[in-house]
Amino acid sequence: MNPLTAALGNLSALSTFVIAVACAVHVVFFILLWIWFRRDLKKIAASLDEFTRGLKHRSLFDGTSHLSDQIEAFLADVDEVLQDPNGDADRRMLIARINVLDERRRYLHSMAFETSYNICRTMIEAYPLAGVLGTILAIGAALQSGGDANTVGAIVSRFGDAIWSTFAGLSAGILLMFLNSVLETRFERLAENREHVRDTIVRAKRELSLVPEEPA
């Protein structure tokens, strides 16, 4: 057996194991993204809760309310104060607490989270390709054995590696696609919440005269 045949054979034999390990790491990465998502969502909701506490018409929630719904309701409370020309008391309260909603807070910057999630989501497509690559390596190792009779026998002997590699790649892709479908809507909702909070901060500072408008 020449070195190339041995190398291809070893790679094809390891392909299933490598795909399984990569899938496990991918799942762990999704779990870390979920923890990151929950942490930022809680921080945003807590900041808005502190910012709107004491307003005359403030939304109230029980412990079962989703944090994204709480964030949107708190922002609606702020919008209501900004639109009410007679809400001087509430406006003074918001002025005193405006530093709570500082758009420079790290949890309002979504680039790192969105980049990490985009990488995690895009790499799902690599698993079926990795499975096919393992199959090609197994067939390539068989073809390198030389001789028609030997080639047929080698292909048959390596058929198991080829099938398991393809199976592992497809299974990992299906599993991760399902996991991504569960998390994608939540992660997109967080991005929308962040954007809405940033817009509300800018508007609140402008309308509360804390940030002068730029000349046209």
C-alpha positions as CSV (number, residue, x, y, z in Angstrom):
1,M,0.0,0.0,0.0
2,N,1.5,3.3,-1.1
3,P,1.6,6.3,1.3
4,L,-1.2,8.2,-0.6
5,T,-3.5,5.3,-0.3
6,A,-2.8,4.9,3.4
7,A,-3.3,8.7,4.0
8,L,-6.6,8.7,2.1
9,G,-7.8,5.6,4.0
10,N,-6.9,7.1,7.4
11,L,-8.7,10.4,6.5
12,S,-11.8,8.5,5.4
13,A,-11.8,6.4,8.5
14,L,-11.6,9.5,10.7
15,S,-14.1,11.6,8.8
16,T,-17.2,10.2,10.7
17,F,-15.5,10.9,14.1
18,V,-14.4,14.4,13.0
19,I,-17.9,15.3,11.9
20,A,-19.4,14.0,15.2
21,V,-16.9,16.0,17.3
22,A,-17.5,19.1,15.2
23,C,-21.2,18.8,15.6
24,A,-20.9,18.5,19.3
25,V,-18.7,21.7,19.4
26,H,-21.3,23.4,17.2
27,V,-24.1,22.5,19.7
28,V,-22.0,23.9,22.5
29,F,-21.5,27.1,20.6
30,F,-25.3,27.4,20.1
31,I,-25.7,26.9,23.8
32,L,-23.2,29.7,24.5
33,L,-25.0,32.0,22.1
34,W,-28.3,31.2,23.9
35,I,-26.7,32.2,27.2
36,W,-25.3,35.4,25.6
37,F,-28.8,36.1,24.2
38,R,-30.5,35.7,27.6
39,R,-27.9,37.8,29.4
40,D,-28.2,40.7,27.1
41,L,-32.0,40.5,27.0
42,K,-32.2,40.6,30.8
43,K,-29.8,43.5,31.0
44,I,-31.9,45.5,28.4
45,A,-35.2,44.7,30.2
46,A,-33.7,45.6,33.6
47,S,-32.4,48.9,32.3
48,L,-35.8,49.8,30.8
49,D,-37.6,48.7,33.9
50,E,-35.4,51.1,36.0
51,F,-35.8,53.8,33.4
52,T,-39.6,53.7,33.3
53,R,-40.2,53.0,37.0
54,G,-42.6,55.6,38.5
55,L,-44.3,56.7,35.3
56,K,-48.0,57.4,35.6
57,H,-49.0,55.0,32.9
58,R,-46.4,52.2,33.1
59,S,-46.8,48.7,31.8
60,L,-47.0,46.0,34.4
61,F,-46.0,42.4,33.8
62,D,-46.0,39.2,35.8
63,G,-43.2,36.7,36.0
64,T,-44.3,34.8,32.9
65,S,-44.1,37.7,30.4
66,H,-41.4,37.3,27.8
67,L,-38.5,39.7,28.1
68,S,-38.8,40.9,24.5
69,D,-42.5,41.8,25.1
70,Q,-41.5,43.7,28.3
71,I,-38.8,45.6,26.3
72,E,-41.3,46.6,23.6
73,A,-43.9,47.7,26.3
74,F,-41.3,49.8,28.2
75,L,-40.3,51.5,25.0
76,A,-44.0,52.2,24.2
77,D,-44.2,53.8,27.7
78,V,-41.3,56.1,26.8
79,D,-42.8,57.0,23.5
80,E,-46.1,57.8,25.2
81,V,-44.3,60.2,27.5
82,L,-42.4,61.9,24.7
83,Q,-45.6,62.3,22.7
84,D,-47.6,63.8,25.7
85,P,-47.1,67.6,25.8
86,N,-48.7,67.7,29.3
87,G,-46.5,65.0,30.9
88,D,-44.0,67.4,32.5
89,A,-43.6,65.3,35.6
90,D,-42.8,62.2,33.7
91,R,-40.4,64.1,31.4
92,R,-38.5,65.4,34.4
93,M,-38.3,61.9,35.7
94,L,-36.9,60.6,32.4
95,I,-34.4,63.4,32.3
96,A,-33.1,62.4,35.7
97,R,-32.7,58.8,34.5
98,I,-31.5,59.2,31.0
99,N,-28.1,57.9,31.8
100,V,-29.6,54.5,32.4
101,L,-30.3,54.2,28.7
102,D,-26.8,55.0,27.4
103,E,-26.5,53.8,23.8
104,R,-22.8,53.1,24.4
105,R,-23.6,50.2,26.7
106,R,-22.0,47.1,25.4
107,Y,-25.1,45.0,25.4
108,L,-26.7,47.3,22.9
109,H,-23.9,46.7,20.4
110,S,-24.9,43.7,18.4
111,M,-22.0,43.3,16.0
112,A,-20.1,40.6,17.9
113,F,-23.2,38.6,18.7
114,E,-24.6,38.8,15.1
115,T,-21.2,37.9,13.6
116,S,-20.9,34.9,15.9
117,Y,-24.4,33.7,15.1
118,N,-23.9,34.2,11.4
119,I,-20.8,32.0,11.5
120,C,-22.5,29.4,13.5
121,R,-25.5,29.4,11.2
122,T,-23.5,29.4,8.0
123,M,-21.2,26.5,9.0
124,I,-24.2,24.2,9.2
125,E,-24.0,23.9,5.5
126,A,-20.5,22.4,5.7
127,Y,-21.7,19.2,7.4
128,P,-23.3,17.5,4.4
129,L,-20.3,18.6,2.3
130,A,-18.0,17.1,4.9
131,G,-19.9,13.8,4.7
132,V,-19.6,13.7,0.9
133,L,-15.9,14.5,1.2
134,G,-15.4,11.5,3.5
135,T,-17.1,9.4,0.9
136,I,-14.9,10.7,-1.8
137,L,-11.8,10.1,0.3
138,A,-12.9,6.4,0.9
139,I,-13.5,5.9,-2.9
140,G,-10.2,7.7,-3.6
141,A,-8.3,5.4,-1.3
142,A,-9.9,2.4,-3.0
143,L,-9.0,3.6,-6.5
144,Q,-5.4,4.1,-5.4
145,S,-5.0,0.4,-4.5
146,G,-4.4,-0.4,-8.2
147,G,-5.8,-3.3,-10.3
148,D,-9.4,-3.8,-11.3
149,A,-10.0,-6.7,-9.0
150,N,-8.2,-5.0,-6.1
151,T,-10.1,-1.8,-6.8
152,V,-13.5,-3.4,-6.6
153,G,-12.6,-5.3,-3.5
154,A,-11.2,-2.1,-1.9
155,I,-14.3,-0.1,-2.7
156,V,-16.5,-2.8,-1.2
157,S,-14.3,-2.9,1.9
158,R,-14.4,0.8,2.4
159,F,-18.1,1.1,1.6
160,G,-18.9,1.2,5.3
161,D,-16.6,4.2,6.0
162,A,-18.2,6.0,3.0
163,I,-21.8,5.4,4.1
164,W,-21.2,6.3,7.7
165,S,-19.4,9.5,6.7
166,T,-22.3,10.6,4.6
167,F,-24.8,9.6,7.3
168,A,-22.9,11.6,9.9
169,G,-22.7,14.7,7.7
170,L,-26.4,14.6,6.8
171,S,-27.5,13.8,10.4
172,A,-25.4,16.6,11.9
173,G,-26.8,19.1,9.3
174,I,-30.4,18.1,10.0
175,L,-29.9,18.3,13.8
176,L,-28.2,21.7,13.6
177,M,-30.8,23.1,11.2
178,F,-33.5,22.2,13.6
179,L,-31.6,23.8,16.5
180,N,-31.0,26.9,14.4
181,S,-34.7,27.1,13.5
182,V,-35.6,27.1,17.2
183,L,-33.2,29.9,18.0
184,E,-33.2,32.1,14.9
185,T,-36.5,33.9,15.6
186,R,-35.4,34.7,19.2
187,F,-32.0,36.0,18.1
188,E,-33.6,38.2,15.4
189,R,-36.0,39.5,17.9
190,L,-33.0,40.5,20.1
191,A,-31.5,42.4,17.2
192,E,-34.8,44.2,16.7
193,N,-35.0,45.1,20.4
194,R,-31.5,46.5,20.3
195,E,-32.2,48.7,17.3
196,H,-35.5,49.9,18.8
197,V,-33.8,50.8,22.1
198,R,-31.0,52.7,20.4
199,D,-33.6,54.6,18.3
200,T,-35.6,55.4,21.4
201,I,-32.5,56.6,23.3
202,V,-31.6,59.0,20.5
203,R,-35.1,60.3,20.3
204,A,-35.5,60.7,24.1
205,K,-32.2,62.6,24.3
206,R,-33.2,64.9,21.5
207,E,-36.7,65.6,22.6
208,L,-35.7,66.0,26.2
209,S,-33.1,68.6,25.0
210,L,-30.2,66.6,26.4
211,V,-28.6,66.3,22.9
212,P,-28.9,69.4,20.7
213,E,-30.1,68.7,17.2
214,E,-27.4,69.1,14.5
215,P,-28.0,72.0,12.1
216,A,-29.4,71.1,8.7
